[in-house]
Amino acid sequence: MPALGASATIPGTARMDCCGLPMTTTVGIFDNARDLDRAVERLARAGFDDTVYDEGIVAGEAVNVGSAVFAPGYAPAVVWGSAEPDSPPKPDLDTVVRAFKAHLADYHLPKDVIKAYATTFYHNGEFLLVKSNTERAEQVMEILRDCGATRVNRHD
């Protein structure tokens, strides 16, 4: 496997879209939220769907309260029948990293790549993952680089 340097293509990870075209996952790693937000905006304008992962997002995913599920910030301040606010404790960083690794597995990335990304995530890396057909993957990589990604990797 090639080193996960500033820009790499990792073969053997391609999937197909609904029309039978090969799909590519492109990963951009950012060291600040401003550049990541700019990339999200440019990708959206170009018609791409993306997924952002940082510690706050992974740690704050949906909170389960009985049979109702609330997104972060939308749970009631007081659980019914209680006079005390009942907010779940923030998960520790190891738990957050495990959840991040599970998300990466959903992209069918190789285990060694997931491990390398988890290490970067642990050290406050912010990730932007974009699925596209292989024909548009270069455009995704260009947008991520132009917006200040410190690393861009393409997984075919």
C-alpha positions in Angstrom: 0.0 0.0 0.0 1.4 3.5 -0.8 2.2 5.8 2.0 -0.7 8.1 3.0 1.2 11.2 2.0 -0.1 14.6 0.8 -1.9 12.9 -2.1 -2.3 9.2 -2.8 -4.5 6.8 -4.8 -5.2 3.5 -3.1 -6.3 0.8 -5.5 -8.7 -2.0 -4.7 -11.3 -0.1 -2.8 -13.8 0.9 -5.6 -17.5 0.3 -5.5 -20.2 0.7 -8.1 -23.0 3.3 -8.2 -26.6 2.7 -9.1 -25.8 2.8 -12.9 -22.9 0.4 -12.7 -20.2 3.1 -12.8 -17.2 2.6 -10.4 -17.4 4.8 -7.3 -14.4 6.4 -5.6 -14.1 7.6 -2.1 -11.9 10.7 -1.8 -10.7 11.7 1.7 -9.6 15.2 2.5 -7.9 15.9 5.9 -8.0 19.5 7.2 -6.3 21.1 10.2 -8.9 23.9 10.6 -12.6 24.2 10.4 -12.5 27.3 8.2 -10.9 25.5 5.3 -13.1 22.5 5.8 -16.2 24.6 5.6 -15.0 26.3 2.5 -14.5 22.9 0.9 -18.0 21.7 1.9 -19.5 24.8 0.3 -17.5 24.4 -3.0 -18.3 20.7 -3.2 -22.0 21.4 -2.7 -22.0 24.0 -5.4 -20.3 21.5 -7.7 -23.1 18.9 -6.9 -21.2 16.6 -4.6 -22.5 15.0 -1.4 -19.9 14.8 1.4 -19.6 13.7 5.0 -17.7 15.6 7.6 -16.1 13.9 10.6 -14.5 15.7 13.5 -14.5 14.9 17.2 -17.5 17.1 17.9 -19.6 15.5 15.2 -18.8 11.9 16.0 -19.1 12.5 19.7 -22.4 14.3 19.4 -24.2 11.9 17.1 -27.9 11.2 18.0 -28.7 10.7 21.6 -31.1 7.9 22.4 -33.7 8.8 25.0 -36.0 5.8 25.4 -37.9 5.2 22.2 -37.3 8.7 20.9 -34.1 9.7 19.2 -33.0 13.3 19.3 -30.1 14.9 17.4 -27.6 16.9 19.5 -29.1 20.2 20.7 -32.7 19.0 20.1 -33.1 16.8 23.1 -35.3 18.2 25.9 -33.4 19.9 28.6 -35.4 18.0 31.2 -36.3 14.3 30.8 -40.1 13.8 31.4 -40.9 13.1 35.0 -37.6 14.5 36.3 -36.8 17.9 37.7 -33.1 17.6 36.8 -31.5 18.1 33.4 -30.4 14.7 32.1 -27.8 15.1 29.4 -25.6 12.1 28.6 -21.9 12.4 29.5 -19.6 13.3 26.7 -17.9 10.1 25.4 -14.2 9.7 26.0 -11.8 10.2 23.0 -11.1 6.5 22.6 -14.9 5.8 22.3 -15.1 8.6 19.7 -12.2 7.2 17.7 -13.8 3.8 17.7 -17.0 5.3 16.3 -15.0 7.1 13.7 -13.3 3.8 12.7 -16.7 2.2 12.3 -17.8 5.1 10.0 -14.7 4.6 7.9 -15.4 0.8 7.6 -18.8 1.8 6.0 -16.7 3.2 3.2 -15.1 -0.2 2.7 -11.6 1.2 3.3 -8.7 -1.2 4.1 -8.0 -1.8 7.8 -4.5 -0.3 7.6 -5.9 2.9 6.0 -8.6 3.1 8.7 -6.0 2.7 11.4 -3.8 5.5 9.9 -6.8 7.8 9.6 -7.9 7.0 13.1 -4.5 8.1 14.4 -4.8 11.4 12.5 -8.4 11.8 13.8 -7.1 11.2 17.4 -4.8 14.1 16.9 -7.6 16.5 16.0 -7.7 15.9 12.2 -10.9 17.0 10.5 -12.1 14.7 7.7 -14.2 15.2 4.6 -15.2 12.1 2.7 -16.7 12.4 -0.7 -18.2 9.5 -2.8 -18.2 10.2 -6.6 -17.9 8.3 -9.8 -14.3 7.8 -10.8 -14.7 10.3 -13.7 -15.4 13.2 -11.2 -12.9 12.1 -8.5 -10.1 14.4 -9.9 -12.5 17.4 -9.6 -13.1 16.5 -5.9 -9.4 16.2 -5.3 -8.7 19.6 -6.9 -11.4 21.2 -4.8 -10.1 19.7 -1.6 -6.5 20.8 -2.4 -7.7 24.3 -3.4 -9.5 24.7 -0.1 -6.4 23.8 2.0 -6.6 20.1 2.7 -3.4 19.0 4.3 -3.8 15.6 2.7 -6.0 14.2 -0.1 -6.3 10.5 -0.8 -8.4 8.8 -3.4 -9.6 5.2 -2.8 -10.5 3.4 -6.0 
